[in-house]
Amino acid sequence: MGKKSNLLESIKFIDNVLKKNNILNKNSIDIDKLVKTIKHKINLS
């Protein structure tokens, strides 16, 4: 459970940073893909 909650906290952090900075560049797309992949892996485990 520890790893799952750490990943969820990381996802929340990344999401908050993107929202606060209103990032609309290519990097945000890559981060979005990463977050979706992490969420998908969490849901499988």
GUTORBA-153156 format. One record per residue: residue number from 1; x, y, z of N, C-alpha, C in turn; residue in one letter. Coordinates in pm, 1 decimal, padded with zeros to 6 digits. Each point is the difference from the previous one (the first is absolute). Layout:
BEGIN
+-----+----------+----------+----------+----------+----------+----------+----------+----------+----------+-----+
!   n !       nu !       nv !       nw !      cau !      cav !      caw !       cu !       cv !       cw ! res !
+-----+----------+----------+----------+----------+----------+----------+----------+----------+----------+-----+
! NUM !        X !        Y !        Z !        X !        Y !        Z !        X !        Y !        Z !   a !
...
+-----+----------+----------+----------+----------+----------+----------+----------+----------+----------+-----+
//
This chain:
BEGIN
+-----+----------+----------+----------+----------+----------+----------+----------+----------+----------+-----+
!   n !       nu !       nv !       nw !      cau !      cav !      caw !       cu !       cv !       cw ! res !
+-----+----------+----------+----------+----------+----------+----------+----------+----------+----------+-----+
!   1 !  00082.2 ! -00121.1 !  00000.0 ! -00082.2 !  00121.1 !  00000.0 !  00085.8 !  00126.5 !  00000.0 !   m !
!   2 !  00118.6 ! -00007.8 !  00061.4 !  00086.1 !  00117.0 !  00008.5 !  00037.2 !  00054.5 ! -00136.7 !   g !
!   3 !  00036.3 ! -00091.3 ! -00091.1 !  00039.6 !  00044.1 ! -00134.0 ! -00117.3 !  00063.5 ! -00072.9 !   k !
!   4 ! -00118.5 ! -00058.1 !  00015.2 ! -00118.7 !  00055.4 ! -00066.8 ! -00027.3 !  00141.7 !  00046.6 !   k !
!   5 !  00002.2 !  00022.4 !  00130.4 ! -00031.0 !  00134.0 !  00051.1 !  00107.5 !  00099.9 ! -00042.2 !   s !
!   6 !  00126.2 ! -00043.8 ! -00007.2 !  00106.5 !  00089.1 ! -00047.2 ! -00022.5 !  00039.1 ! -00145.6 !   n !
!   7 ! -00041.1 ! -00095.9 ! -00082.7 ! -00027.3 !  00029.4 ! -00140.6 ! -00118.2 !  00094.1 ! -00013.1 !   l !
!   8 ! -00103.9 ! -00022.9 !  00080.8 ! -00117.5 !  00087.2 ! -00004.3 !  00036.5 !  00141.6 !  00041.0 !   l !
!   9 !  00084.3 !  00013.5 !  00102.6 !  00045.1 !  00133.1 !  00042.8 !  00078.8 !  00067.2 ! -00111.9 !   e !
!  10 !  00083.5 ! -00076.7 ! -00070.5 !  00077.7 !  00055.5 ! -00111.4 ! -00091.7 !  00048.4 ! -00111.2 !   s !
!  11 ! -00104.0 ! -00079.3 ! -00029.5 ! -00096.9 !  00038.2 ! -00103.6 ! -00070.2 !  00128.8 !  00039.4 !   i !
!  12 ! -00043.1 !  00008.9 !  00125.5 ! -00068.4 !  00120.3 !  00048.5 !  00092.6 !  00120.7 ! -00008.7 !   k !
!  13 !  00126.3 ! -00019.8 !  00037.1 !  00097.9 !  00108.9 ! -00004.4 !  00019.3 !  00050.3 ! -00142.9 !   f !
!  14 !  00021.8 ! -00092.2 ! -00092.9 !  00018.8 !  00036.9 ! -00140.5 ! -00123.5 !  00072.6 ! -00051.9 !   i !
!  15 ! -00117.7 ! -00052.9 !  00032.5 ! -00125.9 !  00060.1 ! -00044.2 ! -00013.7 !  00142.2 !  00053.1 !   d !
!  16 !  00031.1 !  00018.9 !  00127.6 ! -00009.1 !  00133.0 !  00061.2 !  00098.3 !  00097.8 ! -00062.7 !   n !
!  17 !  00122.3 ! -00045.7 ! -00025.1 !  00101.4 !  00086.8 ! -00061.9 ! -00046.1 !  00044.3 ! -00138.4 !   v !
!  18 ! -00053.5 ! -00094.6 ! -00076.8 ! -00047.3 !  00033.5 ! -00134.6 ! -00114.7 !  00100.0 !  00005.9 !   l !
!  19 ! -00092.7 ! -00020.8 !  00092.7 ! -00114.7 !  00090.7 !  00011.8 !  00043.6 !  00138.5 !  00046.0 !   k !
!  20 !  00087.3 !  00005.7 !  00100.6 !  00045.1 !  00128.3 !  00054.8 !  00076.4 !  00081.4 ! -00103.4 !   k !
!  21 !  00082.8 ! -00067.9 ! -00078.6 !  00082.0 !  00069.9 ! -00098.4 ! -00067.8 !  00011.2 ! -00136.3 !   n !
!  22 ! -00116.5 ! -00066.0 ! -00012.3 ! -00076.4 !  00004.3 ! -00125.5 !  00090.1 ! -00032.1 ! -00119.4 !   n !
!  23 !  00076.4 ! -00106.6 !  00014.6 !  00098.0 ! -00037.7 ! -00101.8 ! -00071.6 ! -00054.9 ! -00124.0 !   i !
!  24 !  00029.8 !  00059.4 ! -00114.1 ! -00061.6 ! -00043.3 ! -00125.5 !  00107.4 ! -00026.4 ! -00105.5 !   l !
!  25 !  00110.4 ! -00062.0 !  00042.9 !  00106.4 ! -00030.1 ! -00096.0 !  00011.3 ! -00150.7 ! -00022.0 !   n !
!  26 !  00094.1 ! -00041.4 ! -00082.2 !  00014.8 ! -00141.7 ! -00033.2 !  00034.6 ! -00084.2 !  00122.3 !   k !
!  27 !  00073.3 !  00057.7 !  00094.2 !  00038.5 ! -00075.1 !  00119.2 ! -00120.9 ! -00045.6 !  00079.7 !   n !
!  28 ! -00104.6 !  00082.7 !  00005.5 ! -00118.8 ! -00036.6 !  00076.2 ! -00069.7 ! -00121.1 ! -00061.6 !   s !
!  29 !  00009.4 ! -00012.7 ! -00133.0 ! -00058.9 ! -00115.6 ! -00067.3 !  00075.2 ! -00126.6 !  00042.3 !   i !
!  30 !  00132.3 !  00007.4 !  00003.6 !  00080.1 ! -00115.0 !  00041.3 ! -00030.6 ! -00037.9 !  00144.3 !   d !
!  31 ! -00013.8 !  00098.4 !  00087.5 ! -00031.8 ! -00026.1 !  00140.3 ! -00138.2 ! -00062.9 !  00010.1 !   i !
!  32 ! -00093.9 !  00048.6 ! -00080.5 ! -00135.8 ! -00054.2 !  00000.6 !  00001.2 ! -00147.5 ! -00038.1 !   d !
!  33 !  00078.0 ! -00035.0 ! -00101.5 !  00011.5 ! -00140.2 ! -00040.7 !  00059.2 ! -00083.1 !  00113.0 !   k !
!  34 !  00101.3 !  00054.3 !  00065.9 !  00064.4 ! -00069.2 !  00111.3 ! -00099.0 ! -00024.8 !  00112.7 !   l !
!  35 ! -00076.1 !  00102.9 !  00034.6 ! -00098.6 ! -00011.6 !  00107.7 ! -00104.9 ! -00105.1 ! -00034.4 !   v !
!  36 ! -00048.3 !  00000.2 ! -00122.7 ! -00100.2 ! -00098.5 ! -00041.9 !  00056.4 ! -00141.1 !  00008.4 !   k !
!  37 !  00126.1 ! -00016.8 ! -00039.0 !  00064.6 ! -00130.8 !  00006.9 !  00011.2 ! -00047.0 !  00144.0 !   t !
!  38 !  00041.0 !  00090.9 !  00089.6 !  00012.2 ! -00033.6 !  00142.2 ! -00136.5 ! -00037.2 !  00056.8 !   i !
!  39 ! -00102.6 !  00078.6 ! -00029.9 ! -00135.1 ! -00029.1 !  00048.6 ! -00045.2 ! -00136.7 ! -00048.2 !   k !
!  40 !  00026.7 ! -00031.2 ! -00127.4 ! -00038.5 ! -00127.9 ! -00058.8 !  00068.5 ! -00114.9 !  00074.0 !   h !
!  41 !  00128.7 !  00016.4 !  00029.9 !  00074.5 ! -00104.0 !  00071.0 ! -00050.7 ! -00017.3 !  00142.3 !   k !
!  42 ! -00037.2 !  00109.3 !  00066.0 ! -00055.2 ! -00007.9 !  00135.4 ! -00131.3 ! -00077.5 ! -00002.9 !   i !
!  43 ! -00084.1 !  00028.1 ! -00098.5 ! -00129.3 ! -00066.1 ! -00009.4 !  00014.2 ! -00149.3 ! -00026.6 !   n !
!  44 !  00104.7 ! -00040.1 ! -00070.4 !  00022.5 ! -00141.4 ! -00028.3 !  00048.7 ! -00075.4 !  00122.8 !   l !
!  45 !  00074.5 !  00065.5 !  00088.3 !  00058.9 ! -00069.2 !  00115.0 ! -00091.8 ! -00005.4 !  00120.3 !   s !
+-----+----------+----------+----------+----------+----------+----------+----------+----------+----------+-----+
//
